[in-house]
Amino acid sequence: MDWTLEVVILPVSDIMQFSPDDGGTFFGFADPDGNTWAIQELKVREEKPLIPVEHRGRLGAPTD
């Protein structure tokens, strides 16, 4: 299977902090199809990543 990567620069919202607690900071954007997305900062992932480093290579994610 051949993959093509297209780089698209999208405008994003300002960073919004709804709470000083972990998980209370967001920003958002809309993709070219009109779908809107919210990105949430989770500082706990610095110490405990969602995908452990030893499993990233098999999922195609960088291992560093």
mmCIF file as gemmi writes it, N, C-alpha and C atoms, coordinates in Angstrom:
data_model
loop_
_atom_site.group_PDB
_atom_site.id
_atom_site.type_symbol
_atom_site.label_atom_id
_atom_site.label_alt_id
_atom_site.label_comp_id
_atom_site.label_asym_id
_atom_site.label_entity_id
_atom_site.label_seq_id
_atom_site.pdbx_PDB_ins_code
_atom_site.Cartn_x
_atom_site.Cartn_y
_atom_site.Cartn_z
_atom_site.occupancy
_atom_site.B_iso_or_equiv
_atom_site.pdbx_formal_charge
_atom_site.auth_seq_id
_atom_site.auth_asym_id
_atom_site.pdbx_PDB_model_num
ATOM 1 N N . MET Axp A 1 ? 0.844 -1.174 0 1 0 ? 1 A 1
ATOM 2 C CA . MET Axp A 1 ? 0 0 0 1 0 ? 1 A 1
ATOM 3 C C . MET Axp A 1 ? 0.893 1.241 0 1 0 ? 1 A 1
ATOM 4 N N . ASP Axp A 2 ? 0.631 2.163 -0.889 1 0 ? 2 A 1
ATOM 5 C CA . ASP Axp A 2 ? 1.367 3.424 -0.954 1 0 ? 2 A 1
ATOM 6 C C . ASP Axp A 2 ? 0.611 4.498 -0.186 1 0 ? 2 A 1
ATOM 7 N N . TRP Axp A 3 ? 1.347 5.266 0.58 1 0 ? 3 A 1
ATOM 8 C CA . TRP Axp A 3 ? 0.76 6.352 1.354 1 0 ? 3 A 1
ATOM 9 C C . TRP Axp A 3 ? 1.303 7.679 0.854 1 0 ? 3 A 1
ATOM 10 N N . THR Axp A 4 ? 0.454 8.679 0.846 1 0 ? 4 A 1
ATOM 11 C CA . THR Axp A 4 ? 0.86 10.026 0.487 1 0 ? 4 A 1
ATOM 12 C C . THR Axp A 4 ? 0.524 10.942 1.655 1 0 ? 4 A 1
ATOM 13 N N . LEU Axp A 5 ? 1.47 11.755 2.039 1 0 ? 5 A 1
ATOM 14 C CA . LEU Axp A 5 ? 1.259 12.698 3.12 1 0 ? 5 A 1
ATOM 15 C C . LEU Axp A 5 ? 1.126 14.088 2.537 1 0 ? 5 A 1
ATOM 16 N N . GLU Axp A 6 ? 0.036 14.742 2.876 1 0 ? 6 A 1
ATOM 17 C CA . GLU Axp A 6 ? -0.19 16.105 2.421 1 0 ? 6 A 1
ATOM 18 C C . GLU Axp A 6 ? -0.15 17.02 3.63 1 0 ? 6 A 1
ATOM 19 N N . VAL Axp A 7 ? 0.658 18.041 3.564 1 0 ? 7 A 1
ATOM 20 C CA . VAL Axp A 7 ? 0.759 18.995 4.656 1 0 ? 7 A 1
ATOM 21 C C . VAL Axp A 7 ? -0.242 20.116 4.411 1 0 ? 7 A 1
ATOM 22 N N . VAL Axp A 8 ? -1.093 20.342 5.404 1 0 ? 8 A 1
ATOM 23 C CA . VAL Axp A 8 ? -2.095 21.405 5.321 1 0 ? 8 A 1
ATOM 24 C C . VAL Axp A 8 ? -1.941 22.272 6.561 1 0 ? 8 A 1
ATOM 25 N N . ILE Axp A 9 ? -1.806 23.563 6.374 1 0 ? 9 A 1
ATOM 26 C CA . ILE Axp A 9 ? -1.7 24.489 7.496 1 0 ? 9 A 1
ATOM 27 C C . ILE Axp A 9 ? -3.109 24.966 7.839 1 0 ? 9 A 1
ATOM 28 N N . LEU Axp A 10 ? -3.512 24.717 9.081 1 0 ? 10 A 1
ATOM 29 C CA . LEU Axp A 10 ? -4.855 25.063 9.529 1 0 ? 10 A 1
ATOM 30 C C . LEU Axp A 10 ? -4.788 26.125 10.628 1 0 ? 10 A 1
ATOM 31 N N . PRO Axp A 11 ? -5.705 27.065 10.606 1 0 ? 11 A 1
ATOM 32 C CA . PRO Axp A 11 ? -5.763 28.003 11.73 1 0 ? 11 A 1
ATOM 33 C C . PRO Axp A 11 ? -6.303 27.286 12.967 1 0 ? 11 A 1
ATOM 34 N N . VAL Axp A 12 ? -5.77 27.639 14.118 1 0 ? 12 A 1
ATOM 35 C CA . VAL Axp A 12 ? -6.224 27.045 15.377 1 0 ? 12 A 1
ATOM 36 C C . VAL Axp A 12 ? -6.719 28.142 16.306 1 0 ? 12 A 1
ATOM 37 N N . SER Axp A 13 ? -7.512 27.744 17.28 1 0 ? 13 A 1
ATOM 38 C CA . SER Axp A 13 ? -8.038 28.71 18.245 1 0 ? 13 A 1
ATOM 39 C C . SER Axp A 13 ? -6.946 29.106 19.235 1 0 ? 13 A 1
ATOM 40 N N . ASP Axp A 14 ? -7.24 30.105 20.01 1 0 ? 14 A 1
ATOM 41 C CA . ASP Axp A 14 ? -6.364 30.438 21.133 1 0 ? 14 A 1
ATOM 42 C C . ASP Axp A 14 ? -6.424 29.295 22.138 1 0 ? 14 A 1
ATOM 43 N N . ILE Axp A 15 ? -5.395 29.177 22.954 1 0 ? 15 A 1
ATOM 44 C CA . ILE Axp A 15 ? -5.411 28.184 24.026 1 0 ? 15 A 1
ATOM 45 C C . ILE Axp A 15 ? -6.391 28.655 25.088 1 0 ? 15 A 1
ATOM 46 N N . MET Axp A 16 ? -7.282 27.749 25.495 1 0 ? 16 A 1
ATOM 47 C CA . MET Axp A 16 ? -8.313 28.072 26.478 1 0 ? 16 A 1
ATOM 48 C C . MET Axp A 16 ? -8.071 27.241 27.73 1 0 ? 16 A 1
ATOM 49 N N . GLN Axp A 17 ? -8 27.899 28.877 1 0 ? 17 A 1
ATOM 50 C CA . GLN Axp A 17 ? -7.846 27.17 30.128 1 0 ? 17 A 1
ATOM 51 C C . GLN Axp A 17 ? -9.144 27.299 30.912 1 0 ? 17 A 1
ATOM 52 N N . PHE Axp A 18 ? -9.873 26.188 30.987 1 0 ? 18 A 1
ATOM 53 C CA . PHE Axp A 18 ? -11.139 26.168 31.711 1 0 ? 18 A 1
ATOM 54 C C . PHE Axp A 18 ? -10.924 25.885 33.185 1 0 ? 18 A 1
ATOM 55 N N . SER Axp A 19 ? -9.797 25.234 33.486 1 0 ? 19 A 1
ATOM 56 C CA . SER Axp A 19 ? -9.474 24.875 34.855 1 0 ? 19 A 1
ATOM 57 C C . SER Axp A 19 ? -7.954 24.763 34.969 1 0 ? 19 A 1
ATOM 58 N N . PRO Axp A 20 ? -7.378 25.139 36.113 1 0 ? 20 A 1
ATOM 59 C CA . PRO Axp A 20 ? -5.933 24.964 36.294 1 0 ? 20 A 1
ATOM 60 C C . PRO Axp A 20 ? -5.558 23.5 36.528 1 0 ? 20 A 1
ATOM 61 N N . ASP Axp A 21 ? -6.542 22.652 36.771 1 0 ? 21 A 1
ATOM 62 C CA . ASP Axp A 21 ? -6.275 21.225 36.975 1 0 ? 21 A 1
ATOM 63 C C . ASP Axp A 21 ? -5.821 20.584 35.675 1 0 ? 21 A 1
ATOM 64 N N . ASP Axp A 22 ? -5.138 19.444 35.789 1 0 ? 22 A 1
ATOM 65 C CA . ASP Axp A 22 ? -4.706 18.711 34.604 1 0 ? 22 A 1
ATOM 66 C C . ASP Axp A 22 ? -5.923 18.345 33.764 1 0 ? 22 A 1
ATOM 67 N N . GLY Axp A 23 ? -5.843 18.572 32.477 1 0 ? 23 A 1
ATOM 68 C CA . GLY Axp A 23 ? -6.965 18.286 31.586 1 0 ? 23 A 1
ATOM 69 C C . GLY Axp A 23 ? -7.882 19.468 31.345 1 0 ? 23 A 1
ATOM 70 N N . GLY Axp A 24 ? -7.563 20.607 31.937 1 0 ? 24 A 1
ATOM 71 C CA . GLY Axp A 24 ? -8.431 21.769 31.806 1 0 ? 24 A 1
ATOM 72 C C . GLY Axp A 24 ? -8.018 22.748 30.727 1 0 ? 24 A 1
ATOM 73 N N . THR Axp A 25 ? -6.986 22.404 29.923 1 0 ? 25 A 1
ATOM 74 C CA . THR Axp A 25 ? -6.484 23.296 28.884 1 0 ? 25 A 1
ATOM 75 C C . THR Axp A 25 ? -6.722 22.688 27.506 1 0 ? 25 A 1
ATOM 76 N N . PHE Axp A 26 ? -7.274 23.486 26.591 1 0 ? 26 A 1
ATOM 77 C CA . PHE Axp A 26 ? -7.662 23.018 25.26 1 0 ? 26 A 1
ATOM 78 C C . PHE Axp A 26 ? -7.289 24.033 24.19 1 0 ? 26 A 1
ATOM 79 N N . PHE Axp A 27 ? -7.215 23.563 22.945 1 0 ? 27 A 1
ATOM 80 C CA . PHE Axp A 27 ? -7.3 24.428 21.773 1 0 ? 27 A 1
ATOM 81 C C . PHE Axp A 27 ? -8.073 23.646 20.729 1 0 ? 27 A 1
ATOM 82 N N . GLY Axp A 28 ? -8.55 24.31 19.703 1 0 ? 28 A 1
ATOM 83 C CA . GLY Axp A 28 ? -9.37 23.631 18.703 1 0 ? 28 A 1
ATOM 84 C C . GLY Axp A 28 ? -9.033 24.06 17.295 1 0 ? 28 A 1
ATOM 85 N N . PHE Axp A 29 ? -9.526 23.281 16.342 1 0 ? 29 A 1
ATOM 86 C CA . PHE Axp A 29 ? -9.355 23.602 14.927 1 0 ? 29 A 1
ATOM 87 C C . PHE Axp A 29 ? -10.424 22.872 14.13 1 0 ? 29 A 1
ATOM 88 N N . ALA Axp A 30 ? -10.604 23.283 12.885 1 0 ? 30 A 1
ATOM 89 C CA . ALA Axp A 30 ? -11.511 22.615 11.954 1 0 ? 30 A 1
ATOM 90 C C . ALA Axp A 30 ? -10.675 22.057 10.813 1 0 ? 30 A 1
ATOM 91 N N . ASP Axp A 31 ? -10.94 20.798 10.422 1 0 ? 31 A 1
ATOM 92 C CA . ASP Axp A 31 ? -10.194 20.198 9.312 1 0 ? 31 A 1
ATOM 93 C C . ASP Axp A 31 ? -10.815 20.614 7.979 1 0 ? 31 A 1
ATOM 94 N N . PRO Axp A 32 ? -10.17 20.292 6.867 1 0 ? 32 A 1
ATOM 95 C CA . PRO Axp A 32 ? -10.687 20.72 5.561 1 0 ? 32 A 1
ATOM 96 C C . PRO Axp A 32 ? -12.088 20.192 5.229 1 0 ? 32 A 1
ATOM 97 N N . ASP Axp A 33 ? -12.506 19.113 5.903 1 0 ? 33 A 1
ATOM 98 C CA . ASP Axp A 33 ? -13.854 18.579 5.673 1 0 ? 33 A 1
ATOM 99 C C . ASP Axp A 33 ? -14.908 19.269 6.516 1 0 ? 33 A 1
ATOM 100 N N . GLY Axp A 34 ? -14.484 20.193 7.387 1 0 ? 34 A 1
ATOM 101 C CA . GLY Axp A 34 ? -15.431 20.913 8.225 1 0 ? 34 A 1
ATOM 102 C C . GLY Axp A 34 ? -15.647 20.29 9.595 1 0 ? 34 A 1
ATOM 103 N N . ASN Axp A 35 ? -14.959 19.189 9.888 1 0 ? 35 A 1
ATOM 104 C CA . ASN Axp A 35 ? -15.056 18.591 11.221 1 0 ? 35 A 1
ATOM 105 C C . ASN Axp A 35 ? -14.284 19.454 12.205 1 0 ? 35 A 1
ATOM 106 N N . THR Axp A 36 ? -14.825 19.642 13.402 1 0 ? 36 A 1
ATOM 107 C CA . THR Axp A 36 ? -14.132 20.422 14.416 1 0 ? 36 A 1
ATOM 108 C C . THR Axp A 36 ? -13.514 19.485 15.444 1 0 ? 36 A 1
ATOM 109 N N . TRP Axp A 37 ? -12.338 19.867 15.926 1 0 ? 37 A 1
ATOM 110 C CA . TRP Axp A 37 ? -11.577 19.036 16.849 1 0 ? 37 A 1
ATOM 111 C C . TRP Axp A 37 ? -11.145 19.874 18.042 1 0 ? 37 A 1
ATOM 112 N N . ALA Axp A 38 ? -11.14 19.257 19.213 1 0 ? 38 A 1
ATOM 113 C CA . ALA Axp A 38 ? -10.618 19.884 20.429 1 0 ? 38 A 1
ATOM 114 C C . ALA Axp A 38 ? -9.437 19.046 20.901 1 0 ? 38 A 1
ATOM 115 N N . ILE Axp A 39 ? -8.321 19.695 21.168 1 0 ? 39 A 1
ATOM 116 C CA . ILE Axp A 39 ? -7.118 19.035 21.66 1 0 ? 39 A 1
ATOM 117 C C . ILE Axp A 39 ? -6.96 19.395 23.127 1 0 ? 39 A 1
ATOM 118 N N . GLN Axp A 40 ? -6.869 18.368 23.963 1 0 ? 40 A 1
ATOM 119 C CA . GLN Axp A 40 ? -6.78 18.55 25.407 1 0 ? 40 A 1
ATOM 120 C C . GLN Axp A 40 ? -5.37 18.24 25.904 1 0 ? 40 A 1
ATOM 121 N N . GLU Axp A 41 ? -4.825 19.112 26.738 1 0 ? 41 A 1
ATOM 122 C CA . GLU Axp A 41 ? -3.512 18.863 27.331 1 0 ? 41 A 1
ATOM 123 C C . GLU Axp A 41 ? -3.688 17.978 28.561 1 0 ? 41 A 1
ATOM 124 N N . LEU Axp A 42 ? -2.966 16.87 28.572 1 0 ? 42 A 1
ATOM 125 C CA . LEU Axp A 42 ? -2.95 15.982 29.729 1 0 ? 42 A 1
ATOM 126 C C . LEU Axp A 42 ? -1.5 15.809 30.18 1 0 ? 42 A 1
ATOM 127 N N . LYS Axp A 43 ? -1.133 16.528 31.213 1 0 ? 43 A 1
ATOM 128 C CA . LYS Axp A 43 ? 0.25 16.477 31.694 1 0 ? 43 A 1
ATOM 129 C C . LYS Axp A 43 ? 0.606 15.113 32.264 1 0 ? 43 A 1
ATOM 130 N N . VAL Axp A 44 ? -0.384 14.361 32.727 1 0 ? 44 A 1
ATOM 131 C CA . VAL Axp A 44 ? -0.13 13.025 33.267 1 0 ? 44 A 1
ATOM 132 C C . VAL Axp A 44 ? 0.484 12.113 32.211 1 0 ? 44 A 1
ATOM 133 N N . ARG Axp A 45 ? 0.253 12.4 30.914 1 0 ? 45 A 1
ATOM 134 C CA . ARG Axp A 45 ? 0.807 11.576 29.836 1 0 ? 45 A 1
ATOM 135 C C . ARG Axp A 45 ? 2.315 11.729 29.697 1 0 ? 45 A 1
ATOM 136 N N . GLU Axp A 46 ? 2.896 12.782 30.277 1 0 ? 46 A 1
ATOM 137 C CA . GLU Axp A 46 ? 4.354 12.923 30.259 1 0 ? 46 A 1
ATOM 138 C C . GLU Axp A 46 ? 4.998 11.774 31.016 1 0 ? 46 A 1
ATOM 139 N N . GLU Axp A 47 ? 4.413 11.404 32.139 1 0 ? 47 A 1
ATOM 140 C CA . GLU Axp A 47 ? 4.963 10.34 32.974 1 0 ? 47 A 1
ATOM 141 C C . GLU Axp A 47 ? 4.385 8.974 32.632 1 0 ? 47 A 1
ATOM 142 N N . LYS Axp A 48 ? 3.141 8.94 32.176 1 0 ? 48 A 1
ATOM 143 C CA . LYS Axp A 48 ? 2.477 7.675 31.867 1 0 ? 48 A 1
ATOM 144 C C . LYS Axp A 48 ? 1.817 7.806 30.49 1 0 ? 48 A 1
ATOM 145 N N . PRO Axp A 49 ? 2.594 7.584 29.399 1 0 ? 49 A 1
ATOM 146 C CA . PRO Axp A 49 ? 2.043 7.75 28.055 1 0 ? 49 A 1
ATOM 147 C C . PRO Axp A 49 ? 0.927 6.748 27.758 1 0 ? 49 A 1
ATOM 148 N N . LEU Axp A 50 ? 0.001 7.15 26.914 1 0 ? 50 A 1
ATOM 149 C CA . LEU Axp A 50 ? -1.108 6.293 26.524 1 0 ? 50 A 1
ATOM 150 C C . LEU Axp A 50 ? -0.602 5.041 25.814 1 0 ? 50 A 1
ATOM 151 N N . ILE Axp A 51 ? 0.378 5.204 24.914 1 0 ? 51 A 1
ATOM 152 C CA . ILE Axp A 51 ? 1.006 4.066 24.235 1 0 ? 51 A 1
ATOM 153 C C . ILE Axp A 51 ? 2.418 3.953 24.805 1 0 ? 51 A 1
ATOM 154 N N . PRO Axp A 52 ? 2.708 2.892 25.579 1 0 ? 52 A 1
ATOM 155 C CA . PRO Axp A 52 ? 4.048 2.746 26.146 1 0 ? 52 A 1
ATOM 156 C C . PRO Axp A 52 ? 5.121 2.733 25.057 1 0 ? 52 A 1
ATOM 157 N N . VAL Axp A 53 ? 6.28 3.274 25.38 1 0 ? 53 A 1
ATOM 158 C CA . VAL Axp A 53 ? 7.37 3.397 24.415 1 0 ? 53 A 1
ATOM 159 C C . VAL Axp A 53 ? 7.695 2.057 23.772 1 0 ? 53 A 1
ATOM 160 N N . GLU Axp A 54 ? 7.713 0.981 24.538 1 0 ? 54 A 1
ATOM 161 C CA . GLU Axp A 54 ? 8.077 -0.326 23.993 1 0 ? 54 A 1
ATOM 162 C C . GLU Axp A 54 ? 7.075 -0.862 22.974 1 0 ? 54 A 1
ATOM 163 N N . HIS Axp A 55 ? 5.89 -0.277 22.889 1 0 ? 55 A 1
ATOM 164 C CA . HIS Axp A 55 ? 4.873 -0.726 21.934 1 0 ? 55 A 1
ATOM 165 C C . HIS Axp A 55 ? 4.693 0.206 20.739 1 0 ? 55 A 1
ATOM 166 N N . ARG Axp A 56 ? 5.364 1.343 20.715 1 0 ? 56 A 1
ATOM 167 C CA . ARG Axp A 56 ? 5.148 2.338 19.668 1 0 ? 56 A 1
ATOM 168 C C . ARG Axp A 56 ? 5.595 1.889 18.289 1 0 ? 56 A 1
ATOM 169 N N . GLY Axp A 57 ? 6.705 1.179 18.171 1 0 ? 57 A 1
ATOM 170 C CA . GLY Axp A 57 ? 7.217 0.771 16.872 1 0 ? 57 A 1
ATOM 171 C C . GLY Axp A 57 ? 6.225 -0.058 16.081 1 0 ? 57 A 1
ATOM 172 N N . ARG Axp A 58 ? 5.514 -0.961 16.728 1 0 ? 58 A 1
ATOM 173 C CA . ARG Axp A 58 ? 4.564 -1.809 15.993 1 0 ? 58 A 1
ATOM 174 C C . ARG Axp A 58 ? 3.314 -1.045 15.556 1 0 ? 58 A 1
ATOM 175 N N . LEU Axp A 59 ? 3.081 0.122 16.139 1 0 ? 59 A 1
ATOM 176 C CA . LEU Axp A 59 ? 1.93 0.941 15.74 1 0 ? 59 A 1
ATOM 177 C C . LEU Axp A 59 ? 2.325 2.032 14.759 1 0 ? 59 A 1
ATOM 178 N N . GLY Axp A 60 ? 3.603 2.076 14.398 1 0 ? 60 A 1
ATOM 179 C CA . GLY Axp A 60 ? 4.059 3.068 13.439 1 0 ? 60 A 1
ATOM 180 C C . GLY Axp A 60 ? 4.447 4.397 14.054 1 0 ? 60 A 1
ATOM 181 N N . ALA Axp A 61 ? 4.352 4.506 15.375 1 0 ? 61 A 1
ATOM 182 C CA . ALA Axp A 61 ? 4.71 5.758 16.047 1 0 ? 61 A 1
ATOM 183 C C . ALA Axp A 61 ? 6.203 5.765 16.336 1 0 ? 61 A 1
ATOM 184 N N . PRO Axp A 62 ? 6.792 6.948 16.425 1 0 ? 62 A 1
ATOM 185 C CA . PRO Axp A 62 ? 8.225 7.024 16.747 1 0 ? 62 A 1
ATOM 186 C C . PRO Axp A 62 ? 8.506 6.377 18.103 1 0 ? 62 A 1
ATOM 187 N N . THR Axp A 63 ? 9.665 5.772 18.237 1 0 ? 63 A 1
ATOM 188 C CA . THR Axp A 63 ? 10.025 5.102 19.475 1 0 ? 63 A 1
ATOM 189 C C . THR Axp A 63 ? 10.892 5.944 20.386 1 0 ? 63 A 1
ATOM 190 N N . ASP Axp A 64 ? 11.202 7.181 19.995 1 0 ? 64 A 1
ATOM 191 C CA . ASP Axp A 64 ? 12.041 8.02 20.859 1 0 ? 64 A 1
ATOM 192 C C . ASP Axp A 64 ? 11.218 8.869 21.784 1 0 ? 64 A 1
